[in-house]
Amino acid sequence: SITAAMDPGIPRINAEALRKACVENRGFELPELNEVLILHYRGFRKIENLDEYHNVRSIFLECNGISKIENLEVMPQLVSLYLQSNCITRMENLDLLSNLQYLNLSHNSISEVQNLGTLSMLDTLNLAANKFEDVEKLKGLSERPSLRSVDVSSNYFEDGDALVNFWESNLPNVQCLYLHHNPCSRALKDSRRRLISRLSQLRWIDERPVTAMERAGCEAWAVGGKEAEMEAKHAHWLKEKEEKERSFQNFRRVQQAHAERAKAQKEAQARRDAARDQAQAALQETGMLNDGFVLMPERNVAESMEVVETKNQEAKDDELDAVDAVESEVPEVTPVEGVQEVDEEPEDAVEEPVEDVGPFEWTGFKDRCLGRLVAEHRYNFKKASAALCKEFACEVGEQECRRRYGELCRPSQQTAENRQEAARKSIQEGAGRAADGPPPDAAAVKEVSQWFVRRIRQGNGQAVAGKKPKAAEGHENPDEDPVENENPVVTHPMSSEAQSLMGLSGSMLFSPPPRQPLDPIQLQNQELNPEVPKVATGQRPVVVSKCAEGLHDLD
């Protein structure tokens, strides 16, 4: 009644209820974003306030107290409508739902099918457990020939013959029918045979599918009775047996062909092996090869793999040699005033004797140099060991370098507490020491100094000795500015102390030059050569050359 509908205690479909239902069922708060609307088991009495949900494609309104189908025209895209278990008595207000495909009106109080003419896409209709008594009340189904599944079970049909005959004339293309649990179901005789024989598209009746054998028997039964049905089923069984036997024979034929092909391949391989053995025996006896054979060296798989690996390693070594050759090319040096050029040594100069550094021992500095050289030579330990021997004037083998590098790369076994204790001890030992002060270990200072002097000497013979720079040959007049090279090399101005290192003996210790400001001549040279980086006052100039690559902080 109107009073009951306006009762504030009755749940109603409003904006807040719709928003809450969407959030609870993983929907969206914005109405236009929802395609599924779930409103079941909420006690609603009326369908209303759905205007903003115009994009909904499925709406669930089952198990409420709805008595009338209304206000659904605002959902033109609706595909599925669930209204089972309500109080609906009439099928109405469905004209504008042209996209509707599934309609569930079971467990209501409907007694007549009507208003389905405009539902052009309706495919499934569930009218189970309603108030249908007369088969004539199902005439409305003929308005919708697109129906493929109809459920009128659990109703009140008593005329079984009329119910069976109804479908052939009204829905001849129906594929699924549910007629069980009606008063006429028990008394109805041969209903399944009659339906199957009359409806050629029927694939499912009540709770069982319609098989091909059953259809053949029912169609024969409709013509010749029980005996014809048995004969048709037996013939159908024989036909299926023949098809299975034919399929099995095809499989066996394919299997046999495959076996014969494998046997022929094995026999051909055996003939080839026998001919090869015969040719080998003839070669040993007569020294002549049979026709069709070529003598090749015998080699097993392991040797073949070893040869391939050797070739690959040689290719990699050649590539690395090419890279080293490119990197070893020394570019022309741009002359800078204030830097003394080293004259070319005479050809008959006597090489200085190699210093005696004693037996080789690994130190922290040598470990760092090893890591740098291994990375530069791309893990070629042979070249890395040779470079290390050259830098430290010592003898160390490839295997020793590989072993030491493996020890350095192995994860430390110290625990977190031991590492924290070691870090704390290191901080305490270094407390009060200047950040740029010399390291406290005299042996380490000596080792680094000797290494640096040795590198200077090696670089002196490669990068400095030789012809004069081309830029200085054509400019005898000191007043004229020298012409810049096409590919100038930027060098830093060196102090007199740094220049003197070029002739130092390897046995002398390296002492860094003192910090002093640049003289005016050096500052003027920097202005004339903008590519030479300026050195701030109070900082010492740093010698940069090809031989000092990889050298980091020497301060």
Salt bridges, closest charged atoms under 4 A:
GLU16 OE2 - ARG19 NH2 2.90
GLU24 OE1 - ARG42 NH2 3.11
GLU29 OE2 - ARG19 NH1 3.74
GLU48 OE1 - ARG12 NH2 3.11
GLU92 OE1 - ARG90 NE 3.41
ASP161 OD1 - ARG194 NH1 3.26
GLU168 OE1 - ARG198 NE 3.96
ASP190 OD1 - ARG193 NH1 2.86
GLU207 OE2 - HIS180 NE2 3.46
GLU214 OE2 - ARG192 NE 2.63
GLU219 OE2 - ARG215 NH1 3.68
GLU229 OE1 - ARG193 NE 3.20
GLU229 OE1 - LYS226 NZ 3.97
GLU229 OE2 - LYS233 NZ 3.40
GLU240 OE2 - HIS236 ND1 3.40
ASP273 OD1 - ARG276 NH2 2.62
ASP321 OD1 - LYS383 NZ 2.23
ASP324 OD2 - LYS383 NZ 3.79
GLU332 OE2 - LYS470 NZ 3.31
GLU352 OE1 - ARG457 NH2 2.70
GLU355 OE2 - ARG454 NH2 2.58
ASP367 OD2 - ARG404 NH2 2.73
GLU376 OE2 - ARG372 NH1 3.48
GLU391 OE1 - ARG372 NH2 3.10
GLU391 OE2 - ARG455 NH1 3.27
GLU398 OE2 - ARG402 NH2 3.12
GLU400 OE2 - ARG403 NH2 2.47
GLU407 OE2 - ARG403 NH1 2.31
GLU407 OE1 - ARG404 NH1 3.27
GLU421 OE1 - ARG424 NH1 2.71
ASP436 OD2 - ARG515 NH2 3.48
GLU549 OE2 - LYS546 NZ 2.84
ASP555 OD2 - ARG515 NH2 2.89
ASP555 OD1 - ARG540 NE 3.90
